[in-house]
Amino acid sequence: MKKRFNKIRKGFTLIEMIVVIAIIGILATILVPSIMSYVRKARIGAAIADAKTIKSSVESSLIQRLTDVEPGAQYAFNKVLYLDQETKKNFRERETEIVGAFTNLSWYVYKTGGNAASGGSQIIDKVIAGALDDAFSEKWKTGKKVNPLGYNTKTRNCETYVKENNTNFGLVVVYNRTGAVRLLQLYRKGVLVTYINGEFIANDSADAHFVGTGTWDTIYKDSGKTSPEAYCKIQLSNKQINSEGNLGGWY
């Protein structure tokens, strides 16, 4: 006859549980910041890649179109980029660069006007909108007829723009007569990426905002970087040159 032995089941003691919890806590303290840092870098890397794709698409399409010298394309260059801070001077007396600019407002006007929209600066807007459409499989929401350049403070920021205007992105592109991008700001998925002076600067803070009419050195300052001296003077006007050659409304 086989003898039966009662097995005594032994669980964790309180001390053992405390030790296990302490070990888990230590591991979490070590690993969580590393994981969060990795996730953040991945988000920023993806955002910069998106911005690079748009910049490349816009420049290649613009350079081709401007080389073809399509009639009416010159009307897209009606924005004023100030290169000095002599505000008391008339804009013609100040050092300026005449540029073109494309924003969500341009996107809205083009999209709601249909493919037939071809007057004035919309000739170039059509080119940039097409490049934007081709850049990603994601659908770009039209949103409202509001220029993101007006969202240029910590409280009136990129995320506020997206929420208030029912869109999924914010875009500002400033380009010169050769078709080269002078400034690009793209806000998507919580990250604002700015292309300026040959580099891409990412800002994922909750109060990241568009440069608006501020001097371009704020882009560097907001990201904790040192600005080149020249960028303390450069700013985009909130007006555009009208048919009479004067500054009229823009946003």
VEXPAVO-412687 format. One record per residue: z, y, x of N, C-alpha, C in turn. Coordinates in pm, whole numbers, plus 32768, in hexadecimal, padded with zeros to 4 digits. Atoms other than C-alpha are relative to their C-alpha. Last residue first. Example, Ala and Ser with C-alpha at 12.3 -4.5 7.8 and 13.67 -1.06 7.14 Angstrom:
% residues 2
7FFA7F897FAE82CA7F9685578049806D7FB3
80007F898059830C7E3E84CE80008078805A
END
This chain:
% residues 251
7F988051803E6F59A1FE7E53808080507FF2
801F808B7FDF6E0BA2947EB380697FA67FC0
7F9F806980196DF9A3FC7E447FD17F788030
7FDC8012808C6D22A5057EE780607F8C7FF0
7FA9807280196CF6A58D804480277FFA7F6E
7F717FE080006BC9A670806280537F837FE6
7FCE7FFD7F776A65A62080C880928027800B
80087F777FCE69D3A67D7F788033800D8090
808F7FDB7FEF6986A50F7F297FEF808E8032
8053800880786AF3A4B17F637F728033801C
80617F937FFF6BA6A46280A77FA57FF17F87
808180247FC66CD0A38480637FA080767FF4
80727FC580466E42A3BB80277F7F7FD08042
8000803A80876F7CA2FB80847F93803D7FAA
7FEA7FA0806C6F2EA34481F180047FB87F7A
806E7FFE805F6F57A22C82EC802080637F91
7FDC801D808B7042A269840D7F86800F7FA7
806B80308059702EA272858880367FE37F75
804E7F9280387120A34F86487F9B7FD27F97
7FA17FA580407239A26286AB7FB680727FBA
7FF18029808B7127A16286EC806B80517FB6
806D7FCB805370C2A218882A80147FE27F6C
7FEB7F7280227214A1D788CA7F9680377FA1
804A7FAC7FA271EFA05D88BE800880927FD2
80857FD1802472FF9FD787D97FBD80488074
80157F797FCD74269F0988527F7080297FE7
80527FF47F8874709DDB87787FF68092802B
7FAD80037F8875879D8C86857FB380098081
800080887FCA749B9D30856A80507FF58081
7FCE8059806774E19E69849D80097F6F8031
7F6F7FED801074BB9F3885DA803A7F9F7F9B
7FBB803B7F8E73639EAB8627809880077FEC
80208090800472D39EEF84D0804A7FB88070
7F9C804180557388A03F84CC7FE87F697FF7
7F9380337FAA72B2A0A685F9806C7FBA7FAC
800E808F7FE7718BA0BB8509806B7FC8805E
803F80147F7F71F1A20B847F80097F6D8027
7FA77FEF7F8D7246A1FF83107FB37FEE8082
802B7F897FB5713AA2318208805C801A8076
801C7F8C80557162A0CF81827FC980748050
7FEF7F857FB271EC9FEA82927FE7807C7FAC
807F7FD17FC972219EC981A3801580858045
80517FA8805573819E4381767F7F80298046
807F7FE37FBD74689D3181F47FA680507FA3
802C7F78801C75B39D5081387F818026804D
800A7FEA809075FF9BDB811C7FCC808C7FDE
7F857FCC803C75B79BA5828E7FE880217F6C
7FDB80508075748F9AC882E98084802E7FC2
7F807FCD803173DE9BBA83D580237FB37F81
7FCC8039807D72C19B3484A78088803A7FDF
7F6F7FEE800771FF9BFC85AC802F7FCE7F78
7FD0801D8087709D9B938607809880038001
7F9C80688010700F9C34874080297FF17F6E
8023807F7FC36ED89CF687AC80677F917FF2
80057FF57F6E6F619E51876B7FE97F798044
800A7F787FCB6FC09DFD86077FFC7FF98098
805380017F886FB39CC8852C7FF18091802B
804E7F887FE170D99CC4843E7FAF7FE9807F
803D80057F7B716C9B8D839F7FA9807B8012
80607F957FEB725F9BB0827D7FCD7FF5808F
80117FCF7F7773099A6782267F96806D8003
7F867FCC7FC5739F99FD80D87FF48034808E
7F9780667FF37287991A8062807880318051
800F807B804D71729A1680A480777FA6801B
7F808035802F716C9B7B81217FE57F8A7FA6
800A80688065703D9BDB81F3808C7FCE7FDD
7F7C802C802D70269D1D82B87FEC7F9F7F8E
8001805E806F6EED9D63838480917FDC7FE1
7F7C802880326EB29E8F84627FEC7F9B7F90
7F9F7FAC7FB86D8E9F028538808F7FD97FDB
7F867FE4804B6CA29DEA84C9806180508058
7F8680377FC66B519E018576807A80287FAD
7FD98077804A6A1F9E3F849D807E7FBF8036
803D80737FBF69809F308594801F7F7E7FB5
80908002801A69C6A05584AC7FB87F8B8045
804E7F8E7FCF6B3CA01184A77F6A7FEA7FEC
806A80267FA36C189F2D83D57FAF807B802A
803D7F827FD36D649F4E83207F9B7FDD806C
805A800C7F8E6DCC9E19825C7FC48089801D
80327F7E7FD46EFC9E1281767FA87FE7807A
805D7FF57F8F6F549CD980B47FD780918018
80157F717FEC706F9C6F7FCC7FAB800E807D
80187FD07F79707D9B107F3F7FF980998002
7FC4805D7FA170DC9A3B7E157FE780298092
806380347FA370A79B367CFF80467FA38062
80318084802971629B9D7BC87F8D7FCF8058
808F7FF7801E71859D0E7C1C7FBD7F7A7FE8
801E7F99806472FD9D3B7C117F6E7FFE7FD5
7FBE801D807F734A9BF07CBF7FD580647F93
8033807E8037724C9C107DDA803A7FE57F75
808C7FED8027729F9D7E7E187FC97F837FBC
7FFE7FB3807C74159D3A7E177F7280157FCD
7FD9805F806873E09C2B7F1D800580457F78
806C805E801C73209D207FF480217FA27F8D
803780507F9474219E387FE47F957F9E7FD0
808380138041749E9F567F107FA97FB58065
7FE28022808B76089F367F807F807FEB7FAF
7FB1807B800575B69F2180F280207FD67F71
7F747FEB7FDA74A1A02380D2804B7F7C7FF3
7FF07FEA7F707324A01A80D0808F80268029
7F84804D7FF172B99F947F82802580008094
7F927FB3803B71B8A0A77F4080867FB8800C
7FD57F9C7F9E70C99FFE8034807280577FCB
7F84802B7FBC70C09ED77F41803280658068
801580097F706FC49F947E6680827FD88047
7F9B7FB57FB46FEB9F487CF57FE97FE98095
804B7F9B7FB46EE39ED97BFA8061805C804A
80197F8180436FA59DA57B8E7FB68061805C
7F8E7FA680126F9A9C3D7C047FD9807E7FB5
802B7F7480016E529BA47C75807580617FF5
7FE97FC080816EE89A557CD17FDE80948007
7FBD7F807FEA6E4B99B57E04800C80487F7A
80337F9480536DF8984A7DBA8052807F8017
7FA17FC6805F6E4C97647EDC7FC080727FB0
801A804180806D2296B57F7E805B80377F92
7FA08067802A6D3697AB809A7FD57FC17F7C
7F9E801F7F976C589892816A805C7F8C7FDB
802B80737FB06B27988C8086806B7FD18063
8016807480576BBC996B7F787FE17F828052
7F7C802A802E6C409A5F807C7FF67F847FA9
7FC080407F8D6AEC9A738125808A7FCB7FD9
804180817FED6A4E9AB97FD3803E7FB28073
7FD08056806C6B4C9BCB7F8E7FC27F75800D
7F7880297FDB6AFB9C6180E480397FA37F96
800780547F8969849C6B809E808A7FC98022
80398080802969B09CED7F3C7FFB7F9E8074
7F95804A80446A979DFE7FBA7FCF7F767FD7
7FB380447F98697E9E6380A780757FB27FC3
806180517FB6688F9EB27F8D80477FB1806C
7FFB808A803369BA9F227EC07F977FA68040
7FBE80597FA169D3A0557FA180047F6F7FD0
7FA87FC67F9A68D3A10C7ECF803A7F98805D
80047F717FE46844A0487DAA80608029806E
80467FE57F8268039ED27DB37FFF80948026
7FC27F887FC868C79E287C9F7FC5801D8089
80617F93800267CF9D2D7C1280378080803D
805580067F8968AA9C0B7C807F9B80728005
8064806A7FFA69AC9C687B7B7FAA8009807C
80847FC680136A5C9DB37B497F937F978001
800D7FDF808E6BAC9D097B127F7A80407FE1
7FFA807880536B919C5A7C637FEC80207F6C
807580557FED6B189D8C7D2380007F8B7F9E
80767FB780316C179E7D7C937F847FAA800B
7FF87FF880916D339D807CC47F8280417FC7
8017808780356CD09D2E7E2A7FFD80027F68
809080177FEE6CB79EA07E857FDA7F797FC3
80407FA780616E169ED27DF37F687FEE8006
8000804380826E8C9D9F7EB17FC080557F94
7F7A802A80296E259E5A7FEB7FF57FAF7F7E
8006805D80726CE79EA880AF808F7FD27FE3
7F86804C801C6CC89FCF81997FEC7FAC7F83
8003803A80856BABA081824880807FB07FEA
7FFF8091800B6BD2A16783707FE77FD57F70
802A802180886BA1A2CC83E07FEC7F6A7FF7
806980677FFB6C6BA309851C7FDF7FDF7F6F
8007806880666D36A444853C7F977F978022
804680707FC36DADA54A863080047F8C7F9E
7FAC80647FC06E10A66C85557FAB7F92803F
7FD77FCD7F7E6D2DA792851080577F9C804C
80777FFB7FA96C74A6E483F680228031808C
801E80877FCF6DC1A68383567F857FFD805B
805B803B80606E25A7F283487FD57F788037
808F7FE97FF26F42A83184397FB47FC47F8A
801E7F79803470AFA84B83D77F6B801E8008
800F7FFE809270DDA6D283F97FD980887FC7
80087F708018709CA6CA856F7FE880187F6B
7F9E7FDB8066710EA5608584800480967FE8
7F987FA47FCE6FE8A4CA8640805B80277F8D
7FDD802A7F786EF7A3A78614806080618043
7FD27F947FA96ED0A3C7849C802C7FC88087
7F9780357FAB6E02A2B683F98028806F8061
7FDD7FB37F896D3AA34A82DC80757FBE8049
7F6F7FF67FEC6C8CA27181DA801D80458084
7FD27F83803E6B24A2A78167809880108009
7FB17FBD7F986A68A1A1822D802A808A7FCE
7F8080467FF369FAA0C98107805A80478064
7F9F7FC6805C68F0A1C980B780877FBB8005
7FB57F957FBE6833A16381F1806A803D7FA6
7F8B80377FBC67D3A01A814B8055806D8040
7F857FE8804B66F2A0D48059807C7FCF8045
7FF47F7A803C65AEA04580DF8080800C7FAE
80238001808E65EF9F0281A28013808C7FC5
80067F76803265F69F4183167FD180037F6F
80767FFC805665AE9DD583767FE9808C7FC7
807480087FA766A39E0384937F7F80087FB0
80127F7A7FC867A79E7883987F8A80048061
80307FA48068677D9D3682D07FE5808B8038
80878025802A67909C4F83FE7FC980647F9C
805A7FE17F9068BB9D0484907F707FE07FDB
80157F707FF769689CFE833E7F9B8023806D
80537FD58070693B9B8883037FE180958007
8085803D7FF169B79B28845E7FA3802D7F90
804C7FC37F936AD49C23844D7F747FC6800C
80247F7680216B519BB882F77FA8803D806C
80628003806D6B489A4483427FCF808C7FDE
807E80367FCB6BF59A6D84947F9280037F96
80377F9D7FA26D029B4E84047F797FD28034
80357F8F804D6D379A6382DB7FC08067805D
8075802F804B6D59992E83B67FC080737FB3
806E800E7F9F6E4099E184A87F7F7FD67FB9
802C7F797FDD6F1E9A4F83877F8A7FFB8062
80457FC980756F3498EA83047FC680898020
8081804780066F8B986784627FAD80337F8A
80557FC37F9970999973847B7F767FBE8000
80257F7B8030712D98FB83317FA480478063
80648011806A7126978E83A17FD080887FCD
807B80307FC271D897E384E67F907FF17F9A
803D7F8D7FBC72DA98B1842B7F7C7FD88040
802D7FA1806873259793833E7FB78075803F
8074803D804273349697845F7FC6805D7F96
80717FF47FA37419977A85287F817FC87FC3
80267F737FFB7501979883FC7F868015805B
80437FE1807E7505962083C57FCE80908000
808380437FFD755695E385357FB080227F83
80517FB67FA0766E96E585307F737FC58006
80257F82804276FA964683F57FA680548059
80628021806876F294EF849D7FCF807F7FBB
807C80287FBC779C957385D67F927FE37F9B
80427F897FCA78A2962D85097F7B7FE18044
80347FA9806A78E394ED84407FBF80808037
808A801B802A78FE9405856D7FC780637F9C
806080007F917A31947C862E7F707FFB7FCE
7FF67F7F7FBC7B1394E1850E7F98800B806F
80427F9C80567A9A93B484487FFF80898042
809080167FF97AF292CC85697FB380677FAD
802C7FD47F7B7C4E936485827F697FF2800E
7FF97F6C7FFA7C869347840B7FCE80358085
80717FCD804F7C0F91DC840A7FFA80988005
8079801B7FB07D01919085267F8580347FB7
80027FA17F907E1E923A846B7F847FF08053
80257F7D80387DCC9178832F7FF78068806E
808E800780257DD3903383F27FCF80877FCC
804D80037F837F22908C84977F6A80007FE2
7FFA7F797FC87FBB90EE83497FAD80088080
80577FAA80507F448FA882B17FFE808E8036
808B80227FDF7FE08EE283CF7F9E80587FB2
801D7FC97F7A81298F9983A47F6F7FE68027
800F7F6F800D81308F53822F7FDB803F8086
7F807FB9800B80F98DE4826F7FE480957FF5
7FE77F9A7F9B7FAC8D4B8223808A803B7FEB
80537F8980087FB68C0E8153801E80608071
7FC07F8A7FC5803F8AB381A27FA080787FF7
80637F967FE97FE8899180C98047807D802F
7FC87F7D801C80E0887480F57F98806B8022
80297F987FA18033872C80DE803980867FD5
80127F7C803F80F1862380237FDF8067806B
7FB67F947FBF80BD84D880CA7FE280827FB8
80347F7A801E805D83A88006805980698042
7F9C7F9A801E80A28257809A7FBD80877FE8
80097F847FB27F9C81568083806A80637FD4
80007F8980558000800080008000807D805A
END
